[in-house]
């Protein structure tokens, strides 16, 4: 879909640097996909995935019993540029 938008150039430049996007369009698409991904994760965590808080902590930070600070790393397969992730 083609549209005209007014986007803060400083923010757009920052997104391009952070993501490595080569075009403004790619930067906007990456940012929108990231926002949707974060919302989906928030929904999943709100639902609790059917686990107790202790089970969630163990599933995402198995070594958290030996460390005060646990690191959560989440990744998804990238959708090829220009393709939607939905069928």
Buried (B, 14 or more C-beta within 10 A) or exposed (E): EEEEEEEEEEEBEEBBEEBEBEEBEBBBBBBEBEEEBEEEEEEEEEEEEEEEEEEBBBEBBEEEEEEEEBEEEEEEEEEEEEEEEEE
